[in-house]
Amino acid sequence: MLKDETLDARGLMCPMPIVKLSKKIKELPVGKVLELIADDVGSKEDVPAWAKRTGNKLEEMNEEGGAFYFYIRKVQ
């Protein structure tokens, strides 16, 4: 998946990946895609719920090597 920015949140536990995601997405222009890399198992549920709650679009989610890769498009 093509991305415009990457946020590496590996090593951070809930709720820090979401806190950092919320801050970083605000810096991006509408339409851009942020790649979030996290290894906290809670992020598998937290990131999709956050995207739905904030109106941003989770384009893709993958798991590789014990890390989760989320691609979130800024919608608003």
PAVEXZA-44199 format. One line per field, with one value per residue (C-alpha): residue number from 1; chain; x, y, z; residue in one letter. Coordinates in steps of 0.25 Angstrom, whole numbers, plus 5000, padded with zeros to 4 digits. Layout:
! PAVEXZA-44199
nr <- NUM_... .
kette <- A_... .
c1 <- X_... .
c2 <- Y_... .
c3 <- Z_... .
rest <- a_... .
***
This chain:
! PAVEXZA-44199
nr <- 1_2_3_4_5_6_7_8_9_10_11_12_13_14_15_16_17_18_19_20_21_22_23_24_25_26_27_28_29_30_31_32_33_34_35_36_37_38_39_40_41_42_43_44_45_46_47_48_49_50_51_52_53_54_55_56_57_58_59_60_61_62_63_64_65_66_67_68_69_70_71_72_73_74_75_76 .
kette <- A_A_A_A_A_A_A_A_A_A_A_A_A_A_A_A_A_A_A_A_A_A_A_A_A_A_A_A_A_A_A_A_A_A_A_A_A_A_A_A_A_A_A_A_A_A_A_A_A_A_A_A_A_A_A_A_A_A_A_A_A_A_A_A_A_A_A_A_A_A_A_A_A_A_A_A .
c1 <- 5000_5005_5007_5011_5016_5020_5018_5026_5019_5026_5029_5017_5006_4991_4987_5000_4999_4985_4990_5002_4993_4983_4994_5001_4988_4985_4998_4994_4986_4973_4974_4988_4991_4998_5005_5004_5013_5010_5013_5003_4992_4981_4984_4977_4964_4967_4972_4959_4950_4958_4957_4942_4940_4948_4943_4956_4957_4965_4970_4977_4983_4994_5001_5016_5027_5019_5016_5003_5003_4991_4989_4979_4974_4971_4957_4954 .
c2 <- 5000_5014_5023_5038_5037_5026_5026_5015_5012_4999_4997_5006_5000_5004_5016_5022_5017_5023_5036_5037_5034_5045_5055_5051_5050_5064_5068_5062_5068_5062_5050_5046_5032_5029_5016_5012_5001_4996_4983_4985_4974_4983_4992_4981_4986_5000_5006_5001_5006_5020_5021_5019_5028_5039_5038_5034_5022_5009_5005_4993_4985_4974_4966_4963_4958_4961_4976_4981_4991_5000_5009_5021_5031_5045_5048_5060 .
c3 <- 5000_4997_5008_5010_5025_5035_5050_5057_5070_5073_5088_5092_5100_5100_5099_5094_5079_5078_5085_5075_5063_5067_5068_5055_5046_5050_5043_5030_5018_5015_5006_5010_5016_5029_5032_5046_5051_5065_5073_5084_5081_5086_5074_5065_5071_5076_5062_5054_5065_5066_5050_5051_5062_5056_5042_5036_5027_5030_5016_5020_5032_5032_5042_5039_5048_5061_5057_5051_5040_5038_5026_5030_5020_5026_5022_5030 .
rest <- m_l_k_d_e_t_l_d_a_r_g_l_m_c_p_m_p_i_v_k_l_s_k_k_i_k_e_l_p_v_g_k_v_l_e_l_i_a_d_d_v_g_s_k_e_d_v_p_a_w_a_k_r_t_g_n_k_l_e_e_m_n_e_e_g_g_a_f_y_f_y_i_r_k_v_q .
***
